[in-house]
């Protein structure tokens, strides 16, 4: 199957599923509108897409439970973007080519919209018809990926790192948490939902780790090579704020080589998966996202 065909079929189903779930929150129209604004601002939907791609590759039907788990991850990711853009964090005016949430609804409502999306992400998983064991596992792993030992830890280190120059190992650890943990979770969730074997699950998690690292290196490269219009957010923001990035530490060509090396490591996991009977064509195609 072609990735574009899969996306054109499944992403609209995901969007519809998220809109339907969000429509339940009708008590406060302003809060609902703020949540909806950032959810529907667009985006690549890479994280939920990975869940669905892995399920498809394992022969698992993309049913409402899969869509709910995928949607819950997009809820959590969207919360993180809303909070990232706040003046206290990255202080950004644009996200996905549109004014950031706090520019439209105000700082207070933006914080609360992010809080609501974060909380509802876990509630949504709990409401699925998955087995109790799978629900508890997914909730626990999402909390781990997003919390004080995951994404939030990475965001904290990223902010503190603006005051110093990190080593490459330190930078990789920051981004393993900040960016990589949710992408790793996406691959783990796909494996759990799709019924992967333990060895397949481990290979998929490792693939997610490499994909997450590649995603951050690529983002850093684009920050210095793409325009604001192409990015949908302010270009050269990392340089202006003295952030630690791969081009800053390795130079642009060094960052490109690091990206190529990381993608090769991701492909090594796909080779193992192919030998286990896992259909790897969709995941191979998703690696084509990283085009310079």
N, C-alpha and C positions, 0 to 999 in steps of 0.2 A: 504493500500500500504506500502511496505517496503521502508525505507529511502534510502537504498543502491540502490534499483531499480530506485527511483526518481532521485537520484544524478547521476547515470550512464546515465540517459537519458537527464537530464536538464543541467548539468554542461558542457558537450561538446557543447550544443547549445549556452550557455552563452559565452563560450570561442570563438566560431566561430563568434558570434555577436560582441564581443569586437574587435576581429582581423579585421573584416570587417569595423567597424567604425574607427579604428586606421589607416587603410590603406588609408583613405581619406587625411591624413596629409603627403603629399609627397613633399612639398616644401623644407623641410630641412631634409635630410636623417639621419643626426646624431641625431637630436632631436627625430625623429620618432623611431630610433633604441634604444635610451635610454629609451623612454617611453615603448616601446615594451619589452625591456629586463626585466624590473621590473614587468610588467604586466604578463609576461609569465614565471616568475620564479617559479610559482607554488603557493602553499598556499591552505588553506582549503575552501576559498570562503564562509565563514560562513555568512557574511553580505548579499551578494546577495542571498545566499541560503535561508535565513530566509524570504526574500521578496517572493521568489517563493514558498516556503513551505506554507506560509500563503495564498497566492492566490489559490494554489491548494486546501487547506483545506476549502476555502470559495466557491469553485466551479468555480473559475475564470480561464479561459484559459490562459496558459503562452504564450502570443502573443508577437510580436516584441516590443510593448510599455512596457510590463512588463520586457522583457529582457533589454531594454534600461535603464529603471530606476534601475534595478539591476546592470547593467554594470556601470552606472554612479557612483553608490556607491562604486564599486570596484576600479574605477578610483581614487576617492577621497581617499579611504583607502590606495591605493598604493602610492599616492603622500605623504601621511603622513609617510609611512615607509621609503621612499627615504630620506625625510628630517630628520626623527628620527635618521637615521644611520650616518648622517654627523658628522664630527669632532666637530663641535660646539654644537652638541646635545649629542647623545649616543656614537658617535665615534666607530661604529661597522664595522667589516670587513666582516661579514657573514650575509646573510639574505636568509632564505629558502634554506640553504645549498649551496648557491652560493656567490661569491664575491659581496659586496654591490655595488650599482649603481656608487657611486663616485670612487670606486676602479677600475672600468672598464672605465668609461667615463670622470673622473675628477670631481672635486668639482663643477666647474662652470656649466657644462652641467647637472650634477645631480640636482642642484637647479632648473635649467630651465625646466628639464623634469618633476620635481614635480610640478612646477608652471603650466605647460601646462596641466597636468592631472587634477589638481584642477580646472582650468578654464573650461576645456572641460566637466567636470562632470555636471556643471550647463547648459552649452550649449546643452548637449545631452538631458537633460530633456525637455528643451524648444522646441526641434525639434520633440518631440513625437506627436502623433495624439490624445493625451488625451485632455479632455476638458480644456479650458483656466483656469478654477477654479482649477482643479487638478494639472495642471502644475505649477501655481503660488504657490499653497499650498506646493507642494513637493520641489520646489526651495527654498521657504522661510524656511521650516522646516530643509532642509539639511544645509542651511547656518547657521541656529541657532545651529544645532547639531555640526557643524564643526568649528564654529568661536570663537569669543572672549568671548562668554558665554558658550561654549561647549568644543570641543576637544582641541582647542588651549589654552583655559584657563587652562584646566587640565594639558597639557604639560608644561605650564609656572609654575604652582604650583608644579609640579613634580620636575622640575629643581631647583627651589628655595628651595624646601624641602630637597634637598641633604645637605643643610647647617644646618639643624636642625632635631629634631625628632618630627614627627607629632603624634597627638593623633589618635586613631582609627577613630573617627568621621571625623577628618580632612583628613585622608587617604582615607576614603570612598568617601568623596566629590571630592578629586582629581581624583579618578578613575571613579566616576560617570561621570565626564566630559571627562577625557582622553580616556577611553575605552568604557564606557557605552553609551554615547550619540549616537554614530553611530549605535550601536546595537539596541538601543531604536528606532532610526529613521527607521531602517530596518523593525521593527515590525509595526511602524506607516505607512510606505509606503505600506507594504503588506495589511494593513487594508484598506487604501484609495483605492488602486488598486482593491482589492477584493470586495469592497462594504460592509464592515462590518457595523453592527449597532453601534450607539454611545457607548453602553455599552460593546460590543465586542471590539471596538477600544481601549477603556480605559483599558480593561483587557489585551489586546495584548501589549499595551505600558508598562504596569506594568510588564508583563512577560519579555519584553525586558530589563527593568531596572534590574530585578533580574538576567536575563541571563548575562547581561553585568558585574554585580558585580561578579557572579560566574566565568565568563571568566577571569577576572583579578586575582582573588584569585587563580584560577587553574594555571594561567601563573606564578604567584609568586612561587607557590609550585614547579612547574616543573623546575624553574630556579635553585632550590637548590637540586632537586632529579634526574633530567635527565642529560644526557650527551650532549655535543655539537652536536654530530652526530644525536641524537634523536630529538633535538630541531631545528636543521637547523640554529642555531645562537649560539653565544658564551654563554656557561653555566656559572652560578655563576657571571654573569655580575652585577647584582643588588647588591650583597654583596660587590664586589670589588669597586663599585662606591658609596657605603654608601647610597643606595636608601632606602626610606621607603617602606617596603613590609609587607604583612600579616604575613609571617613566622617570620620576624624580630620583629614585635609587639606582636604577639600572640604565637610564637613558632610554630613548624611544626604541631604538633598535634592540636593546637588551630586553625591554619589556615584550617586544614582538616575539623574540626568541623564547622567552619564558612562557608566553602563551602557546607557541607551537609545541614546546616540550610537554606542557600540561595536557594539551589535547591528545598527544601521543599516549600519555599515561591513561587517559580516559578510554582511548581506543583499545588499549591492552585489556581492560576490563570487559569490553564488548567481545573481544576474541574469546575470552574465557566463557562468557555467557553463551556465545554461539555454539561452543563445544558442549554446552549443557542442554542444548535443545531450545534455548531462548531465541525468539525471533528478534534480531537486533536491527533490522533495517530502519525502523522509525527512530531509534536512538542515534543511529549513525547519521541520519539526515538532520537531526536536531543539532548536531555538532557543527553543521554548516552555518549556524547562526553567527559564528565567530569569523566573519569575513572582513578583512581590512582592505 
